[in-house]
Structures are given as structure tokens and as C-alpha cells.
Amino acid sequence: MPRFDLSPRDLGVPVKGLNWVRLFPGRRSDGSPLVLATMGQDADCLFMCDIDLESGHCHQYSAHLAQAAFPTAAVQDSQTGVLYVGSAYTGHLHRYDPNALPHLRQLEDVGPIDSEWAQFPCGIDIAPDGALYIGAYPGCCLCRYRPDTREWTRWGRMDPTDMYFYPLCGKDGTVAGLVKMCRMRVVVIDPHTGRKADVGPVIEKQTDPNGKINLYKGADGLLYIESSRGNFRVEGMQALPVNTLPPPSPAATLPDGSQVSFKDAQQFQYRTLGVQSPAGTVKEWPLDWEGAGTTIYLVHEGPDGRIYGSSILPEHLFSCRPDGSDMRDHGQCSLSGGEVYSFGNLGGKLYISSYPAARLSIYDPAKPYRFGTDPDANPRDLGPTDPISYRPRTQIAGPAGKVWIGSIPDYGTWGGTLVNFDPITEKFTVHRHLIENCNVVSLAWDEDRQWLVVGTSIEGGSGTQPKATEAGFVIWDVHADRAVRTTTFGERFIHGIPDLIYAGQGQIYAIVVYRRPDSANYSAELLLIDLVEDRVISRSPFGEDGWPLEMSLRRSDRGTFYGLCYPYVYRITPGTTQREIIWSTSIENTADHIRAQGPIIGQRLFFGSHHRLRCLDLPE
């Protein structure tokens, strides 16, 4: 427990945005027009809105289920308007009946989809007999729910190793689903017997990265496979080659054929509803939904001394002064829309690396804020660093006058990248597989020897199992742009190196995660490493009291090193790995846990606890 009487201070809720937002136009059972919207958020449960088309007023209905934050799958009954929603990461099914009397309407919790295999519903579709078919992550599973009898059938995994399953139902009774993300293919199932079979082409993403496959429902109501290896119609338990594909099933409309959309969806705002009539006239309504707050993913000190940060899904850039005043939700800062994975400062500009697609944006705080891709935009989205990178986990700006970014690769692939960006030429240089099938997850700058120290991880892109057996460190010459050497500093069973920071005099602090091949358990240690002598000179394990955050080691202006675990902040005794906890909260008090690491400015540490921006005054 801490020996200091310290208490974090809340600076505010910077962003109140939404994620997994979808519109469902249709009709109630009496034929009147209906528009429903599903909306996810982090600070509270997901909710859905029954939108009044006369005023734009949103009647909100919460899931009222702990951790049911994201409506990752949903489907609407076209005849009655009843909406079914799958929530992550609870893996529950919810139901909203817009035909109930207003005072009886609710977002009902139907129950768990599959308590063993389903945390994140991937897709829901309705069969001709009214049954719902639901696929889910991480078990790549398929379930059936019959609304009339409330009966569940759970078939379990559709693939032994892949994790994602996206089902569809044809009007002929065919039930099929797309398996993702590694060995992508279509699996059909006989709903009467539970027998399943692979049909059509198989795309191995690692060996065929440009291969494409998609399962969709055509305008004729039947299921089709569109792929880089041919096109097929799925009938029953087989896939039949076809020369031409029909257009996809048209989007749902209001009873009079009017189309609905969010006019500000591309900016991740969802505040303006547009209705376009068949004649082409458009009417817009401002929406009055109320959000509770969006989780903060990362906090950073910008080149102008302001605090900057990113929310997660939606990705909004926010900023404030170090005292918390002048809090601004700037809005969109990238075409990615996920979250900022890493920041860097160079030449008075803020470099923003975002997920997905590892897109890089540049922001000049001295100029007005207007996001775009044109030359005068600010921030300006420069696009992906390369076709492989997806999660730009770490960034250091400055060495050799460049911005250096380490990334995890795309879903279903292995082998991350070290990329450098030249601000003068605006060109990216990409290096992959610094250690075969490993990713780049941490960087540190040895200013004395002009080396970049690279930390790797054996984890692949999402949806994969590791192929590498051990990760390690890579010493990189930034001027020659090549590896000097690869080493483990004598360590064994390194699973990943989620953080590095240079300590001076040829020494570096590293947080290292270990996992023995004969164990399912992970362990983490803080190491002090002598780069010149190529050895570990001090170490201390992390215990059950808290797991270290990624990229969480910090150095104050006075040269003191600190680190962040989810429930506490620690100070490192100089020249050692001894750690002294200076502030902590209980393991059970997750609302106050540190979720977003931030900078130290003066003697003040900034961080995010879920949707709240907070700071802690460090002891002398």
C-alpha cells in the first residue's frame, strides 16, 4: 500500500461519443414508419433509440446489463419492426418490441447466446421460419434462437482455431456463415441435423494476402460467395459456380420507400438524421440522444504543451490545458475511426498514428483545426503506412529527423513492421519480420549511441495464434536504417516486451512478459538492462496486485522513473528495479483503474480511468 496521502483529481469527461451505431428503418406492426438506432458506449451500457420522425426526439432504452457496452450485431424483423441486438462483451441477446405500449417498451435481455463460446456477437440473421441464427467470437460459434418458443440450439465451434463466424440465411432455407480471419471460407449447416460442411474456395490470408472472399445475400434472397477464386451460389449443403452475381439485397427503407442515414456519420458524430424521399427531397433532424462518456485510449503532451488524447470507437482527438481548463473535443483526426495508438512530436507538429490500417495524420496546433485529406487540412490524414500494418502500437519522433512507428499486422496475419516516415519527402520506409513472425510493440531511443531499441511480441494480428516461439530485442541503426543485432539479453521464453525506456549510461528499463511453452500462465517483470554488456543487471517481478500497462514507463523532468499498473502507480529506485507504490486503488475498484497511460508534466502524471481524464500530483 502507498505511504503517501495522494489522491487523483478528475479533470473531466473529454468525449461523449458513440460506437457500433446502426440505423434500422422499417414499419411497426400497424404499418406506420419506424426508425430505430443501436448505439454503443463505454461509460454505461449500450442503448437503442426509437426516433420520433416528427421531432427527432430519441426515446432511449438501455440494455441495463453490466459490461453490455457494444451492439456488435443486430437484425430487425421486417414485418413487425422487432429489433434483436447482440451485446459485447457479455455475449447476450436483447430484444426491443416497438409495438408494445409506450410505457411497457424496453430493451429486454433474452439471455446468453453461448456462455462457453460467445463474448462478441459477429452477426445475426433471420431465417424464413423466423428463427435467429447468431455467430460469435471468440469461439467461431453458431447458435439458433426461436423467438416463438424461446428455445436455444447451440452447435458450438464452426472451426477449431479461427475465432469469427458471420452467418446468413437464404430464403430457400440455406444457413451458411463466413469463417474469419486466418483460413477464410464458407461453412454451411443443416439446421435439422446440425451437420456442417465447408463449401467453395478457401483463402489462407497469410499465404494469399490479396485473396478476397465474401458471403452475401442477393437481391433474390439467396446466398452467394464472391471471391478472388470464383463466384458461387450456396444452396443447401453445396456451392454451385455462377458466371454472374446478382446485386446485394437492397437496404431497408421506410414504408414509403424513403432512405435514412446519419448525415454526419463520416465524422463519427451521429447527431443529424437525414430522410430522403423517393422523389429525392431530403429532410434532416437534429437528434437529442444523451451519451455517458467514451473510454480514453491514450494521453499525450503535445508540442504546444497542451494535453492531447484519443477516445476509442469513436476516435475523437481531445485536448486541454495541463490544469484541465479549456477542454475541447476536436472530433475526427483520422479516417481510421478506431483510436489513436501512438503519438509523437516533431518540428512543432503532432503525429497521430491510428487504428485500423495504421494511418498517420499530422496536426499543427498553431493553425485552425479542420480535418481532411487535402494539402491544407489540419489534421491531415496521410493514409496507411503500408498494406500490412494495422495497430501502430508505438512511436518515437526525432531520430534521424524521422517518425518511427512499430505496428501489429492486419487481422489473420503474422509479422509486424518497423516503419519510418520522412516529413520532408512524406515517404514511408517499411521493414517487416525484424524477428520472424513477431510484431514491433515498443521502442526506446538510446541517445548516447544513436540506437533505436526495438521490443517485439510473438502475438500475430487479431484472430491468430502465435507462430513464433520467442520474442526478443532488436538494436536498430537509424542512420543506416538496418538492424545492428538481435538479442534476448540471455532471457528465455519471452512472449512480448510491451514497454521500453532509456535510462541513460547505456542502460534501459524493459517490461517483459514471459510464458513457458508448457504453461498457460503469463508472468511479467521489470528489467534493467546494460545494452553495452548485453546483460540484465536487475529485475523485479510483478505480482497479483496488478498487471503493467503497455507503454507505461515514464520519466519525470527530474529524471525519476515511474510506471503504471492498472490499479497503482509506482516509482523506481534509481539504478535498480525496486518499485515503490506511491498511489493505489483496490483491484475490485475497476472504475478508478488506470486504462490510458499519459505523460508526466512537471510533477503531475496524467492518465485516463475509462472515460475520465485524471491527474496525480507526484511526491517530491
Secondary structure, 3 states (H helix, E strand, C coil): CCCCCCCCEEEECCCCCCEEEEEEEEECCCCCEEEEEEEECCCCCCEEEEECCCCCCEEEEECCCCCCCEEEEEEECCCCCCEEEEEECCCEEEEECCCCCHHHCCEEEEEECCCCCEEEEEEEEECCCCCEEEEEEECCEEEEEECCCCEEEEEEECCCCCCEEEEEECCCCCEEEEEECCEEEEEEECCCCCCEEEEEEEEECCCCCCCCEEEEEECCCCEEEEECCEEEEEECCEEEECCCCCCECCCCCCCCCCEEEECCHHHCCCCEEEEECCCCCEEEEECCCCCCCCCEEEEEECCCCCEEEEECCCCCEEEECCCCCCCEEEECCCCCCCEEEEEEEECCEEEEEEECCCEEEEECCCCCCECECCCCCECEEEEECCCCEEEEEEEEECHHHCEEEEEEECCCCCCCEEEEEECCCCEEEEEECCCCCCEEEEEEEECCCCEEEEEEECCCCCCCCCCCCCCCEEEEECCCCEEEEEECCCCCCEEEEEEEEEEECCEEEEEEEECCCCCCCCEEEEEEEECCCCEEEEEEECCCCCCECCCCCEECCCCCEEEEECCEEEEECCCCCCEEEEEECCCCCHHHCCCECCCEECCEEEEEECCEEEEEECCC
